[in-house]
């Protein structure tokens, strides 16, 4: 909270308003349910912070009087009026990026001359640099999904639907200590050429390449890993492309260090893939930040000249995709250290051959 207030001073923000989304638990430890009832943290630059919360939700709040007050509102009250009153007469307000439009519009009615900016301009850089406790949480989550990879590598894939396999990934994440599963992509055969494929009723067959990308949350922090499985004998052209992918992912991780830019890490992977003739088959950025959310700053993409600093945590996940045939991706979570990089995932990058 002190760091956020400092940024408010620097940016001339009079009031910070945070509703649903990861900024709220980051600042208070409380995660709001995405309801039609408004929950909002009001942080004036020079006054006490107040968490405005529906009375029926108030029992879920762990009160921290030294950090924020709690203002529970009743069903007959207008919570937007409460927030506007607590906020006073600001000139510049930072509002949570994921705040529902109905509440933003209502606040604009109360404050017609107020300039509103995205709260992520304040919170994004702070959340992007993890402290030692946060890195430890990310490391534990990464090791848990590493164990899931090892377990699934012993399981049969052929004859099962993508949905069935996806459910097993979810179950194994929970068994490994995750509190919830965020997603479990299982993309087999030609579906593997769609990076965000939704698992369906397709039955996995012998000769299929299966891209498995899954992650969840453990003690509040996210995991995200992708490994490539092959059922029996791989199709023509797979081995050559996968060797390039392994080289590209390794090169990108080796490019991570304090002072490097996000774009330079992306370029390290993209250059290797393009040089091998697969440039058009790499159709997304190299990575995304991770923490309380599965996707957050920093983004490892061409054109992002943001400088990497110790504590930045993100995925490194180049992929190669051949429409109508198959796809492949290798993803690890890494963190920038004082002298270089630590890969939090340790599961082998090799192709997982399954029955």
C-alpha positions as CSV (number, residue, x, y, z in Angstrom):
1,X,0.0,0.0,0.0
2,X,2.9,2.4,0.8
3,X,4.4,1.7,-2.6
4,X,1.1,2.4,-4.4
5,X,0.7,5.6,-2.5
6,X,4.1,6.6,-3.6
7,X,3.2,6.0,-7.2
8,X,0.0,8.0,-6.7
9,X,2.1,10.9,-5.6
10,X,4.4,10.6,-8.7
11,X,1.4,10.3,-11.1
12,X,-0.8,12.9,-9.5
13,X,-3.6,10.4,-8.7
14,X,-5.9,11.6,-6.0
15,X,-7.8,8.4,-5.5
16,X,-7.3,4.8,-6.4
17,X,-10.4,2.6,-6.8
18,X,-9.9,-1.2,-7.0
19,X,-12.8,-3.6,-7.5
20,X,-12.8,-7.2,-8.9
21,X,-9.4,-8.5,-10.2
22,X,-6.0,-9.3,-8.8
23,X,-5.2,-5.8,-7.6
24,X,-7.6,-6.2,-4.7
25,X,-6.1,-9.3,-3.1
26,X,-2.6,-7.8,-3.8
27,X,-3.4,-4.8,-1.6
28,X,-5.8,-6.3,0.9
29,X,-5.6,-10.1,0.9
30,X,-9.3,-10.2,0.0
31,X,-10.6,-11.5,-3.3
32,X,-14.0,-10.2,-4.3
33,X,-16.6,-12.4,-5.9
34,X,-17.6,-11.0,-9.3
35,X,-21.2,-10.1,-8.3
36,X,-23.6,-7.4,-9.3
37,X,-23.1,-6.0,-5.8
38,X,-20.2,-3.6,-5.7
39,X,-17.0,-4.3,-3.8
40,X,-14.4,-1.5,-4.0
41,X,-11.3,-0.5,-2.2
42,X,-11.0,3.3,-2.0
43,X,-7.5,4.6,-1.5
44,X,-7.3,8.4,-1.2
45,X,-3.8,9.7,-1.6
46,X,-3.7,11.3,1.8
47,X,-6.3,9.5,3.8
48,X,-7.3,6.1,5.2
49,X,-8.1,3.3,2.7
50,X,-11.6,1.8,3.0
51,X,-12.9,-1.5,1.6
52,X,-16.5,-1.0,0.6
53,X,-18.1,-4.4,0.6
54,X,-21.7,-5.9,0.6
55,X,-22.7,-6.8,4.2
56,X,-23.3,-10.4,3.3
57,X,-19.7,-10.6,2.0
58,X,-18.1,-8.8,4.9
59,X,-17.6,-12.1,7.0
60,X,-15.2,-13.2,4.3
61,X,-12.9,-10.2,4.8
62,X,-9.9,-10.7,7.1
63,X,-9.8,-7.2,8.7
64,X,-6.5,-5.4,8.8
65,X,-7.2,-2.1,10.6
66,X,-3.6,-0.9,10.0
67,X,-4.1,-1.2,6.3
68,X,-7.7,-0.5,5.6
69,X,-11.1,0.2,7.2
70,X,-14.2,-1.9,6.3
71,X,-17.4,-0.2,5.3
72,X,-20.2,-2.8,4.9
73,X,-23.2,-1.6,2.9
74,X,-26.8,-2.8,3.2
75,X,-29.1,-3.7,0.4
76,X,-31.0,-0.5,0.7
77,X,-27.9,1.7,0.2
78,X,-26.2,2.8,-3.0
79,X,-22.6,1.6,-2.8
80,X,-21.6,4.0,-5.7
81,X,-22.6,7.0,-3.5
82,X,-20.6,5.6,-0.6
83,X,-17.5,5.3,-2.9
84,X,-18.0,8.8,-4.3
85,X,-18.4,10.2,-0.8
86,X,-15.2,8.5,0.4
87,X,-13.3,9.7,-2.7
88,X,-14.2,13.3,-2.0
89,X,-13.6,15.7,-4.9
90,X,-10.7,14.3,-6.9
91,X,-9.3,15.6,-10.1
92,X,-7.6,12.4,-11.2
93,X,-8.8,8.9,-10.3
94,X,-7.1,5.5,-11.1
95,X,-9.7,2.8,-11.5
96,X,-9.3,-1.0,-11.6
97,X,-8.9,-2.3,-15.1
98,X,-11.5,-5.0,-14.6
99,X,-14.1,-2.9,-12.9
100,X,-17.5,-3.5,-14.4
101,X,-18.6,-0.9,-16.9
102,X,-21.9,-0.3,-15.0
103,X,-20.0,1.0,-11.9
104,X,-17.5,3.0,-14.0
105,X,-20.4,4.8,-15.8
106,X,-22.1,5.4,-12.5
107,X,-19.0,7.0,-11.0
108,X,-18.5,9.1,-14.1
109,X,-22.1,10.4,-13.5
110,X,-21.0,11.4,-9.9
111,X,-17.7,12.9,-11.1
112,X,-18.4,14.3,-14.6
113,X,-15.2,16.4,-14.7
114,X,-12.8,13.8,-13.2
115,X,-10.0,12.3,-15.3
116,X,-9.9,8.5,-15.1
117,X,-6.9,6.4,-15.8
118,X,-6.2,2.6,-15.5
119,X,-5.1,1.5,-12.1
120,X,-2.6,-0.8,-13.8
121,X,-0.4,2.2,-14.5
122,X,0.2,2.2,-10.7
123,X,-0.1,-1.4,-9.7
124,X,1.2,-3.2,-12.9
125,X,4.9,-2.4,-12.4
126,X,4.7,-3.2,-8.7
127,X,3.0,-6.5,-9.2
128,X,5.4,-7.4,-12.0
129,X,8.4,-7.5,-9.7
130,X,8.0,-10.3,-7.3
131,X,9.6,-10.4,-3.9
132,X,11.2,-13.6,-2.4
133,X,8.0,-14.8,-0.9
134,X,6.1,-14.5,-4.2
135,X,8.9,-16.2,-6.1
136,X,8.8,-19.1,-3.6
137,X,5.1,-19.4,-4.2
138,X,5.5,-19.5,-8.0
139,X,8.3,-22.0,-7.6
140,X,6.1,-24.3,-5.5
141,X,3.3,-24.1,-8.1
142,X,5.7,-24.8,-10.9
143,X,7.1,-27.9,-9.2
144,X,3.5,-29.1,-8.6
145,X,2.7,-29.0,-12.4
146,X,6.1,-30.6,-13.1
147,X,4.9,-33.6,-11.1
148,X,1.7,-33.6,-13.1
149,X,3.7,-33.8,-16.4
150,X,5.6,-36.8,-15.0
151,X,2.4,-38.5,-13.9
152,X,0.6,-38.0,-17.2
153,X,3.6,-39.3,-19.2
154,X,2.8,-42.7,-17.8
155,X,-0.9,-42.6,-18.7
156,X,-2.4,-43.9,-22.0
157,X,-3.7,-41.2,-24.4
158,X,-4.9,-43.2,-27.4
159,X,-8.6,-44.0,-27.4
160,X,-9.5,-41.2,-25.0
161,X,-11.1,-37.8,-25.8
162,X,-9.4,-34.5,-25.3
163,X,-12.1,-33.6,-22.7
164,X,-11.3,-36.8,-20.8
165,X,-7.6,-36.1,-20.7
166,X,-8.2,-32.4,-19.8
167,X,-10.3,-33.6,-16.8
168,X,-7.5,-35.8,-15.7
169,X,-5.0,-32.9,-15.9
170,X,-7.3,-30.9,-13.7
171,X,-7.7,-33.7,-11.2
172,X,-4.0,-34.2,-11.0
173,X,-3.3,-30.5,-10.5
174,X,-5.7,-30.5,-7.5
175,X,-4.1,-33.7,-6.2
176,X,-0.7,-32.0,-6.5
177,X,-1.7,-29.2,-4.2
178,X,-3.4,-26.6,-6.4
179,X,-6.4,-24.9,-4.9
180,X,-8.0,-24.5,-8.3
181,X,-7.3,-25.3,-12.0
182,X,-7.4,-22.3,-14.3
183,X,-7.3,-24.3,-17.6
184,X,-6.2,-27.5,-19.1
185,X,-5.7,-27.4,-22.9
186,X,-5.4,-30.7,-24.6
187,X,-5.1,-30.2,-28.4
188,X,-4.6,-33.4,-30.4
189,X,-3.6,-33.9,-34.0
190,X,-4.7,-31.0,-36.2
191,X,-6.2,-29.3,-33.2
192,X,-2.7,-28.7,-31.9
193,X,-2.3,-26.0,-34.5
194,X,-4.7,-23.8,-32.5
195,X,-2.7,-22.5,-29.5
196,X,-5.8,-21.9,-27.4
197,X,-7.8,-24.9,-28.5
198,X,-10.8,-25.8,-26.4
199,X,-10.7,-29.6,-25.6
200,X,-13.5,-31.4,-27.4
201,X,-14.8,-34.8,-28.2
202,X,-12.0,-35.7,-30.7
203,X,-10.6,-39.1,-29.8
204,X,-6.8,-39.2,-29.6
205,X,-5.3,-41.6,-32.2
206,X,-2.0,-43.4,-32.8
207,X,0.4,-41.0,-34.5
208,X,-1.1,-37.9,-32.9
209,X,0.9,-35.0,-31.6
210,X,-0.8,-33.7,-28.4
211,X,-0.1,-30.2,-27.0
212,X,-0.9,-30.1,-23.3
213,X,-1.0,-26.6,-21.7
214,X,-2.3,-26.4,-18.2
215,X,-2.1,-24.4,-15.0
216,X,-3.9,-23.3,-11.9
217,X,-3.5,-21.4,-8.6
218,X,-1.7,-22.6,-5.5
219,X,-1.6,-20.4,-2.4
220,X,-2.8,-17.5,-4.6
221,X,-0.1,-17.8,-7.2
222,X,-0.4,-19.3,-10.7
223,X,1.3,-22.1,-12.6
224,X,1.5,-22.5,-16.4
225,X,3.3,-25.2,-18.3
226,X,3.2,-26.7,-21.8
227,X,4.7,-30.0,-22.9
228,X,4.2,-31.9,-26.1
229,X,3.2,-35.5,-26.2
230,X,3.3,-38.0,-29.1
231,X,1.2,-41.1,-29.3
232,X,3.3,-43.8,-30.8
233,X,5.3,-42.9,-33.9
234,X,5.5,-39.2,-34.6
235,X,4.3,-37.9,-38.0
236,X,6.7,-36.8,-40.8
237,X,8.4,-33.5,-40.2
238,X,7.8,-33.5,-36.5
239,X,11.2,-34.4,-35.2
240,X,13.0,-31.7,-37.3
241,X,10.6,-28.9,-36.2
242,X,10.7,-30.0,-32.6
243,X,14.5,-29.8,-32.5
244,X,14.2,-26.2,-33.7
245,X,11.6,-25.5,-31.1
246,X,13.8,-26.8,-28.3
247,X,16.7,-24.7,-29.5
248,X,14.5,-21.6,-29.7
249,X,13.1,-22.0,-26.2
250,X,16.6,-22.6,-24.8
251,X,17.9,-19.5,-26.6
252,X,15.1,-17.3,-25.2
253,X,15.7,-18.5,-21.6
254,X,19.4,-17.8,-22.0
255,X,18.6,-14.3,-23.2
256,X,16.9,-13.4,-19.9
257,X,19.0,-11.3,-17.6
258,X,18.6,-7.9,-15.8
259,X,18.8,-5.1,-18.3
260,X,17.6,-7.1,-21.2
261,X,14.4,-6.0,-22.9
262,X,11.2,-8.0,-23.2
263,X,11.6,-7.6,-27.0
264,X,15.1,-9.0,-27.0
265,X,13.9,-12.3,-25.4
266,X,11.1,-12.6,-27.9
267,X,13.7,-12.0,-30.7
268,X,16.0,-14.7,-29.4
269,X,13.3,-17.3,-29.9
270,X,11.8,-15.9,-33.1
271,X,15.2,-15.6,-34.8
272,X,16.0,-19.3,-34.3
273,X,12.6,-20.4,-35.6
274,X,12.8,-18.0,-38.6
275,X,16.3,-19.1,-39.6
276,X,15.1,-22.7,-39.7
277,X,12.3,-21.7,-42.1
278,X,9.4,-21.9,-39.7
279,X,8.9,-18.1,-39.1
280,X,5.4,-18.0,-40.4
281,X,4.4,-20.9,-38.1
282,X,5.3,-19.0,-34.9
283,X,2.1,-17.0,-34.5
284,X,2.1,-15.6,-31.0
285,X,4.3,-13.7,-28.5
286,X,7.0,-15.6,-26.7
287,X,5.6,-15.1,-23.2
288,X,3.5,-13.3,-20.6
289,X,4.0,-12.3,-17.0
290,X,2.6,-14.5,-14.2
291,X,1.7,-14.1,-10.6
292,X,-1.7,-13.6,-9.0
293,X,-3.0,-13.8,-12.5
294,X,-2.1,-16.3,-15.2
295,X,-1.4,-13.4,-17.6
296,X,0.0,-10.1,-16.3
297,X,3.0,-7.8,-17.0
298,X,5.6,-8.1,-18.4
299,X,4.7,-9.3,-21.9
300,X,7.5,-10.9,-23.9
301,X,6.7,-9.6,-27.3
302,X,8.2,-7.7,-30.2
303,X,8.2,-4.0,-29.7
304,X,8.0,-4.1,-25.9
305,X,11.2,-2.2,-24.9
306,X,10.5,-2.5,-21.1
307,X,13.6,-3.5,-19.3
308,X,13.7,-6.7,-17.3
309,X,14.6,-6.4,-13.6
310,X,15.1,-8.9,-10.8
311,X,11.8,-10.4,-9.7
312,X,10.1,-10.2,-13.1
313,X,8.5,-13.6,-13.6
314,X,7.0,-14.7,-17.0
315,X,6.6,-17.6,-19.4
316,X,8.9,-18.5,-22.2
317,X,6.8,-20.5,-24.7
318,X,7.6,-20.4,-28.4
319,X,5.5,-22.6,-30.6
320,X,5.4,-24.0,-34.1
321,X,2.0,-24.7,-35.8
322,X,1.1,-26.4,-39.0
323,X,-2.6,-26.0,-39.8
324,X,-4.4,-29.2,-40.6
325,X,-1.5,-31.3,-39.3
326,X,-0.2,-30.7,-35.8
327,X,1.4,-28.1,-33.4
328,X,4.0,-28.0,-30.7
329,X,5.0,-25.8,-27.8
330,X,7.4,-25.8,-24.9
331,X,6.6,-23.5,-22.0
332,X,8.5,-22.8,-18.7
333,X,8.0,-20.1,-16.1
334,X,11.2,-18.2,-15.4
335,X,12.2,-15.4,-13.0
336,X,14.9,-12.8,-13.5
337,X,17.5,-13.0,-10.8
338,X,20.2,-10.5,-9.8
339,X,22.7,-12.2,-12.1
340,X,20.6,-14.0,-14.7
341,X,17.6,-16.3,-14.8
342,X,16.0,-19.2,-12.9
343,X,13.7,-21.6,-14.7
344,X,11.1,-22.5,-12.2
345,X,9.9,-25.5,-14.2
346,X,12.2,-28.5,-14.3
347,X,10.2,-31.1,-16.2
348,X,12.1,-32.4,-19.2
349,X,11.5,-30.6,-22.6
350,X,11.9,-33.8,-24.5
351,X,8.9,-35.2,-26.4
352,X,6.8,-37.4,-24.2
353,X,6.0,-40.6,-25.9
354,X,2.8,-42.2,-24.6
355,X,0.6,-45.1,-25.5
